[in-house]
Amino acid sequence: MRAVRGVILCLLTALALAGCMRRSAPVAVAQPQADLDAMAYGQSHGTAPAPVTLAYAPEPVRYDTAYHLDAGDRLRVVIYGQEGLTNTYAIDAGGSITMPLIGSVPARGRTPAGLAAAIAARLRNGFIREPSVAVEVEAYRPFFILGEVAAPGQYPYVPNMTVESAVAIAGGFSPRALRDRVTITHNDPAGSIRTVAPLGTALSPGDTVLVGERWF
């Protein structure tokens, strides 16, 4: 009996040793590149970066370069080296400004650069040898709003103004106002132009806005 037990014990021991020999040792497995990128950079290598949306603010409208002057505009005229001539001048009803030494200078229909050249030419004619002149618009001529608004009349023009903001300045629509479109009269050197436009339309200095009356 002891011999049988000994044989069984030997067999069990041999089987246990064989199992231990077949067991695999720990193996180092290479981390996938995507996981390494995720660990290093917080993002998987194959994942596209989140799209970036760029918002561009519209540039403000500037009239100083191509803007045509007219009565009601207030200008800052700078004569470099001549403090006595540097001043603010308003364009009068006749479309001119009046300056020391050179008197009245026509401004209506000219651009600020064109007016600066005209002033320099006048000064060069017997007053200053090489005048350097700059003209900028200090305040634009007003716009007008008429018809079905709370307070029709004349108001200072603000750059980038639209019909909608003009209506707001005039106190808003009256109860009978036609609210989806207005009539705009624009004057330029070529003449007067009248158009029917929506509320988002940009206004220019001197424009007249007419808010109509609805029929129902």
C-alpha positions as CSV (number, residue, x, y, z in Angstrom):
1,M,0.0,0.0,0.0
2,R,2.8,2.3,0.9
3,A,4.4,1.5,-2.5
4,V,1.2,2.6,-4.3
5,R,1.0,5.8,-2.3
6,G,4.6,6.6,-3.2
7,V,3.9,6.0,-6.9
8,I,0.9,8.3,-6.8
9,L,2.8,11.0,-5.0
10,C,5.6,10.8,-7.5
11,L,3.1,11.1,-10.4
12,L,1.5,14.2,-8.8
13,T,4.8,15.8,-8.2
14,A,5.9,15.2,-11.8
15,L,2.7,16.7,-13.1
16,A,3.1,19.8,-10.9
17,L,6.6,20.3,-12.1
18,A,5.6,19.9,-15.8
19,G,2.8,22.6,-15.3
20,C,5.3,25.0,-13.8
21,M,7.7,24.5,-16.7
22,R,4.9,25.3,-19.3
23,R,3.8,28.5,-17.6
24,S,5.0,31.6,-19.6
25,A,7.3,34.1,-18.0
26,P,6.1,37.8,-18.0
27,V,6.7,39.4,-21.4
28,A,7.2,43.1,-22.1
29,V,4.7,44.2,-24.7
30,A,5.4,47.4,-26.7
31,Q,2.9,50.1,-26.0
32,P,1.0,51.0,-29.3
33,Q,2.1,54.3,-30.8
34,A,-1.3,55.8,-30.4
35,D,-1.3,55.1,-26.7
36,L,2.2,56.5,-26.3
37,D,1.0,59.7,-28.0
38,A,-2.0,59.8,-25.7
39,M,0.2,59.5,-22.7
40,A,2.7,62.1,-23.8
41,Y,0.4,64.6,-25.4
42,G,-3.0,63.8,-24.0
43,Q,-4.3,62.8,-27.5
44,S,-4.3,59.7,-29.6
45,H,-2.0,59.8,-32.6
46,G,-4.7,58.9,-35.0
47,T,-7.3,61.4,-33.7
48,A,-7.6,64.6,-35.6
49,P,-7.4,67.8,-33.6
50,A,-10.7,69.6,-32.8
51,P,-11.6,72.1,-35.5
52,V,-10.9,75.8,-34.6
53,T,-13.4,78.4,-35.7
54,L,-12.0,81.8,-36.4
55,A,-14.2,84.8,-36.0
56,Y,-13.3,87.9,-38.0
57,A,-14.6,91.2,-36.8
58,P,-15.7,93.4,-39.7
59,E,-13.5,96.3,-40.3
60,P,-15.1,99.6,-39.5
61,V,-16.1,101.6,-42.5
62,R,-13.8,104.6,-43.0
63,Y,-14.8,107.5,-45.3
64,D,-11.7,109.6,-44.8
65,T,-9.9,108.6,-48.0
66,A,-12.6,108.3,-50.7
67,Y,-15.3,110.3,-48.9
68,H,-16.6,113.4,-50.7
69,L,-16.9,116.4,-48.6
70,D,-20.0,118.6,-48.4
71,A,-21.7,121.3,-46.3
72,G,-21.9,120.4,-42.7
73,D,-18.7,118.4,-42.5
74,R,-16.3,119.7,-39.8
75,L,-12.6,119.3,-40.7
76,R,-9.3,119.3,-38.9
77,V,-6.8,121.0,-41.2
78,V,-3.2,120.7,-40.1
79,I,-0.4,122.8,-41.6
80,Y,2.8,121.3,-40.3
81,G,5.0,124.0,-38.8
82,Q,2.3,126.6,-38.9
83,E,0.3,126.5,-35.7
84,G,-1.6,129.7,-36.6
85,L,-3.1,128.0,-39.6
86,T,-3.8,124.7,-38.0
87,N,-7.4,124.7,-36.9
88,T,-10.9,123.1,-37.2
89,Y,-13.0,124.4,-40.1
90,A,-16.6,123.8,-40.9
91,I,-17.8,123.6,-44.5
92,D,-20.3,126.3,-45.0
93,A,-23.6,126.2,-46.9
94,G,-21.7,127.3,-50.0
95,G,-19.5,124.3,-49.8
96,S,-16.3,126.1,-48.8
97,I,-14.0,126.6,-45.8
98,T,-12.4,130.0,-45.0
99,M,-8.8,130.0,-43.8
100,P,-6.4,132.8,-42.8
101,L,-4.1,134.1,-45.6
102,I,-5.8,132.2,-48.4
103,G,-9.5,133.0,-47.7
104,S,-12.2,130.7,-49.1
105,V,-11.3,127.3,-50.5
106,P,-13.9,125.2,-52.2
107,A,-14.4,121.8,-50.5
108,R,-17.7,120.4,-51.7
109,G,-17.2,117.3,-53.8
110,R,-13.5,117.0,-53.0
111,T,-11.9,114.2,-50.9
112,P,-9.9,115.2,-47.8
113,A,-6.7,114.5,-49.8
114,G,-7.9,116.6,-52.7
115,L,-8.8,119.5,-50.4
116,A,-5.3,119.2,-48.7
117,A,-3.7,119.5,-52.1
118,A,-5.8,122.5,-53.0
119,I,-4.9,124.2,-49.7
120,A,-1.2,123.5,-50.2
121,A,-1.3,125.0,-53.7
122,R,-2.9,128.2,-52.4
123,L,-0.2,128.4,-49.6
124,R,2.6,127.8,-52.1
125,N,1.4,130.7,-54.1
126,G,3.3,133.4,-52.2
127,F,2.9,132.4,-48.6
128,I,4.8,129.2,-47.7
129,R,7.5,127.7,-49.8
130,E,6.9,124.0,-49.3
131,P,3.7,123.6,-47.2
132,S,2.8,120.2,-45.8
133,V,-1.0,119.9,-45.3
134,A,-3.2,117.2,-43.9
135,V,-7.0,117.2,-43.7
136,E,-9.2,114.8,-41.8
137,V,-12.9,114.6,-41.0
138,E,-13.5,115.6,-37.4
139,A,-17.3,115.3,-37.6
140,Y,-19.4,114.2,-40.5
141,R,-22.4,116.1,-41.7
142,P,-25.7,115.0,-40.2
143,F,-28.3,112.6,-41.6
144,F,-32.0,113.1,-41.7
145,I,-34.9,110.8,-40.8
146,L,-38.5,111.5,-41.6
147,G,-41.9,109.9,-41.6
148,E,-43.2,107.3,-39.1
149,V,-40.6,107.5,-36.3
150,A,-41.1,108.9,-32.8
151,A,-38.8,111.9,-33.3
152,P,-38.1,112.8,-36.9
153,G,-35.4,115.3,-37.6
154,Q,-31.7,115.8,-38.1
155,Y,-29.1,113.8,-36.1
156,P,-25.3,113.5,-36.0
157,Y,-23.9,110.8,-38.3
158,V,-21.9,108.0,-36.7
159,P,-19.6,105.8,-38.8
160,N,-21.0,102.4,-39.6
161,M,-24.5,103.5,-39.1
162,T,-27.4,101.5,-40.5
163,V,-31.0,102.3,-41.1
164,E,-31.9,100.3,-38.0
165,S,-29.6,102.3,-35.8
166,A,-30.9,105.5,-37.3
167,V,-34.5,104.5,-36.4
168,A,-33.3,103.8,-32.9
169,I,-31.7,107.2,-32.6
170,A,-35.0,108.8,-33.7
171,G,-36.9,107.0,-30.9
172,G,-38.1,104.0,-32.8
173,F,-40.9,103.3,-35.2
174,S,-44.4,104.9,-34.7
175,P,-47.3,102.4,-34.4
176,R,-48.2,103.0,-38.0
177,A,-44.7,102.6,-39.4
178,L,-43.9,100.2,-42.3
179,R,-41.1,98.3,-40.5
180,D,-39.4,96.1,-43.1
181,R,-38.1,98.8,-45.6
182,V,-37.4,102.5,-45.9
183,T,-36.6,105.0,-48.7
184,I,-33.1,106.4,-48.7
185,T,-32.1,109.5,-50.6
186,H,-28.3,109.8,-51.1
187,N,-26.6,112.8,-52.6
188,D,-23.2,112.7,-54.3
189,P,-21.3,114.7,-57.0
190,A,-23.2,112.7,-59.7
191,G,-26.6,113.7,-58.3
192,S,-29.3,112.4,-56.1
193,I,-30.2,108.7,-55.8
194,R,-33.3,107.4,-54.2
195,T,-33.6,103.7,-53.3
196,V,-35.9,101.4,-51.3
197,A,-33.8,99.4,-48.8
198,P,-34.1,97.0,-45.9
199,L,-33.2,98.0,-42.3
200,G,-29.7,96.6,-42.4
201,T,-28.6,99.0,-45.2
202,A,-25.6,101.2,-44.3
203,L,-26.1,104.9,-44.3
204,S,-23.7,107.7,-45.5
205,P,-23.4,111.2,-44.1
206,G,-26.1,113.5,-45.4
207,D,-28.5,110.7,-46.3
208,T,-32.2,111.2,-45.8
209,V,-34.2,108.2,-44.5
210,L,-38.0,108.2,-45.0
211,V,-40.0,105.7,-43.0
212,G,-43.3,105.0,-44.7
213,E,-46.8,104.3,-43.3
214,R,-48.3,100.9,-43.6
215,W,-51.8,100.6,-45.0
216,F,-53.2,98.0,-42.5
